[in-house]
C-alpha cells in the first residue's frame, strides 16, 4: 500500500464526519505521521534464564565485552552479543562449579547463586561478581585481551578464613533481598560503597549492613575488617525496609537512591538520595535528602459542580535512574551549565500505603550541584544559631536527636563537630515532571540519558517491553518522541548501559539487546516531512516512499526536500467555464512553521486541474490557518485557488488535480520541492430540466426548486428571477440534483425568466416562472372543528398559491401544519382539521387557526373552537 493510500485510510478512520456547515479540510492526526507498530530487529543474546545483571567492559585500545549474569552463570559476549564463553558460578557444592572451590565449602548441600552484583573496577581490568550463596561472598575475575577478544584469565574468592563471623563479616557483601554498589578506586585500593536491604532474618546470617564502605585488601583475599557502616536498628528491621534502587559516583561523593517509608510506623513511601564522602570512611558525613518529583496541574476557574479532570500527582517511588550531562537546550531550560551533572529519575506514583507502582510515570531532572547545595544549606540550618528546632532524622539508623544550633558561623574558629554526624536534610528537593504527565498509563522501568549535540535524549524502557526514545525538554505541552518500538518480549525492560561506541544494552526476560543511541531506525516515520524533520543525529532521509538511513536505500536518498502531499480537495466537480474556487487539503505545502502562503515568494505554488490553470489566492488560504494550540494534536495544510476560465475547446470529464511547490533554496536545510497529483475531479455541463412550482403570487415567497443534472457542481451559486436574486434555501450538497430558493417579489404579473449562475457561468431554466395576483382570505367555515373535519377557506385568487397549510394554536399548544387539498376554484380551498392533544374527551379549546399560503406574505388568523374527535 502506497503512502497516499495509507494516509487516506488513516483519514477515513480517524476523522469524524463533517457538519452541515461550510466545507472544511479534514484534519490529519499528528500521530498518523508516525507508525510505532513498525517492527525493528536488534542484535540480541538469549541467556536462557532471567537476566540478573549486565556489565559492559571497555578497553583503551578499543575491544570491549558484555558480561551477562544469570543464576549460576556469567556469560561473556562480544559487543555484537555473540557468545564467547560461560563462567559457571553455581550451584555452590556442585562438581560443575570450579570457582566455587576457591571459597569455603557450603554447609548444606548445593546452593544456587543469584548474581546480585556485577561490577567493573574503574582502574584495573577486573570484574567483581557477588552472589547470594555463602552469605553474599564476592569473586574477582581478572580480564585480559587475547587476540582482540576479552577473556577471564584468573578468578579469586574475596574471602579470608579469619575475621568473618555472624556478628561482623567484612566479606559478606551481597544481600539476598537486594544490594546496590559502586566501586571507587584510588592509587592503592578499591573501595566498595554498598547499600543493602536487610531484615532480621538476613541480619542473623552474616548479614551485610544497610550502608557500608569496604576496602579491598591488597592481598585480594577479602575486605579489611575495619570497615564502617550504618544499619537499620533491630527494632525496625522487619517493619522499615529500605530498597536500594541505584548508586553512582560523582567527583568527591558516592550516592544511593532509595525507596523507603517516610518514617518508621508509616506505610506511605517516598524516594531519598543518600550521599557519602569519598574522603572519609566512617560515614560521619552521611547525608540524606528527599527527592520530590511531581506533576502540578494548571488550575482553571471552574463552573459550579464541574469536576477538575486534572489533579496534582506526587510520583513518590523511583523505578530507575541515570546521571548524565545535559545537552545545551535542556541545560538552558534548567538554568544550569551543560557541564553540570544531572540526576535523571524515572518515577511512578505508588498505590496508597504501598511501594507498588501504578501505571503512571514521570521523569524529573535534579542537577547534582543544586542537590549538594541543598545539603550544605540544610546542614547550616541544623548547626548554626538562630533557627527553629530541627531533628537530625534517620531515627531508624541512630537515636533521635535534635540539631544543636550552637555554631556561630561568623566566629574566628567554628566548632565543626555538628557536621560530623549522619543527618537527614530537613527539606525536599522539588522538581516537576519534564513530560507534563504525558506518560500517564505507562510504567517506566529503566532510563538512560545521553546528550547528542545540543539535544538531550532519554531512552525509556517500559513494563510492557517497549523502548521510548524521547527528547527531554522543560515541561512541554507535547512529547517529542523520536522512536517507540517493542523488543518483542512482554516483560519489563531493565538496565540500560552504554559503550564508548554509542551502543546501549537493554534486558528483558532472558534476553539482552544492543541499540545504537541514535535509535533503531527511521522506518516509523510515515511522511517525508516528518522524516526530514527528525533530529539530524538519527540519520534519516527519504527514499522513494519511505524513511530510511542512507545504507538502507537502493535508490535516490534525499535529506533536503520533500514533495507536497494532497489528501483531499473540494469541490469535486465544476462547470466547464466557471471561476470555481478549489480548496486543496494536505501536508507539506510549505517548509516554515507559520502556514501563511503570503510569506511565500511569487511562483512558489502552481495548481492545475486537468488542462486548466488555478490561480492561488493567498488571502483565502490564510483564513484556513489552524490554531497554534492544535498544532501538535492534528493539522492540515490548506491552499485555495480559482480556476481560470476555460477556452472554447474546454472538455468535460475526469481531471487530475496537480499541485506543484517549488520553494527556493534558502538558509534552512529543508524545503518543499516537487509535485503531487490526486484524481477524482470532474468537469461537467450543468443542465436545468424542470422548475417547480411553475407559478406563485406577485408578492413573492414561493419556495422554488430547480431540478436537473450537475447543479451542485462548483463552489458558488446564485439564482436570478428577471434580474432579481432568489435567495438560496441552503448550500447545495454534493450529488444533489436540485437547488431551492425563495422567489422575490415582482413588479408585474406574467412570465419571469429564471437562470442559475455557477461560479460566474449562466445556466437558464427551460421555462419561465409565472407571477399571479396575490391571494386574499376573507373567511373560514365552519367556526368550529375537530381532527379530520373539513374546513373551507373562502377568499379571492386562491389559485395563485401552489401550496396552502393550516395550523391551530390554543393555550400555548401549537399543532403541526397540515397541507390543504388543491384549489377547486379561485374562491375556495378545502382543508382538514389538524390533530390537537386534548387531556380529556370532554375538553374543548378556543384558539386561533392560521392560514399559511405559500408565497403570500404574512398569514391570516381566525378564531375557532376545537373539539375532541367524536366517537
Buried (B, 14 or more C-beta within 10 A) or exposed (E): EEBBEBBBEBBEEBBEEEEEEEBBBBBBBBBBBBBEEBEBEBBBBEBEBBBBBBBBBBBEEEBBBBBBBBBBBBBBBBBEBEBBEBBBBBBBBBEEBEBBEBBBEBEEEBBBBBBBBBBBBEEEBBBBBBBBBBBBBBBBBBBEBEEEEBBBEEBBBBBBEEBBEEEEBBBBBBBBBBBBBBBBBEEEEBBBBBBBBBBEEBBEEBBBBBBBBBBBBEEBBBBBBEBBBBBBBEEBBEEBBBBBBBBBBBEEBBBBBBBBBEEBEEEBBBBBBBBBBBEEBEBBBBBBBBBBBBBBEEEEEEEEEEEEEEEEBBBBBBBBBBBBBBBBBBBBBBEBEBEBBBBBBBBBBBEEEEBEBBBBBBBBBBBBBBBBEBBEEBBBBBBBEEEEEBBBBBBBBBEEEEBBBEBEEEEEEBEEEBBEBBBBBBBBBEBBBBBBBBBBEBBBBBBBBBBBEEBBBBBBBBBBBBBBBBBBBBEBEEBBBBBBBBBBBEBBBBBBBBBEEEBBBBBBBBBBBBBBBBBBBBBBBBBBBBBBBBBEBBBBBBBEEBBBBEEBBEEEBBBEBBBBBBBBBBBBBBBBBBBBBBBBBBBBBBBBEEBEBEEBEEEBBBBBBBEBBBBBBBEBBBEBEBEEEEBBEBBBBBBBBBBEBBEEEBEBEEBEBBBBBBBEEEEEEBBBBBBBEBEEBBBBBBEBEBBEBEBBBBBBBBBBBBBBEBBBBBBBBBBBBBEBEBEBEEBBEEEEBBBBBBBBBBEEBEEBEBBBBBBBBEBEBEEBBBBBBBBBBEEBEEEBBBBEBEBBBBBBBBBBBBBBBBBBBBEEEBBEBBEBEEBEEBBEBBBBBBEBEBEEEEEEBEBBBBBBBBBBEEBBBBEBBBBBEEE
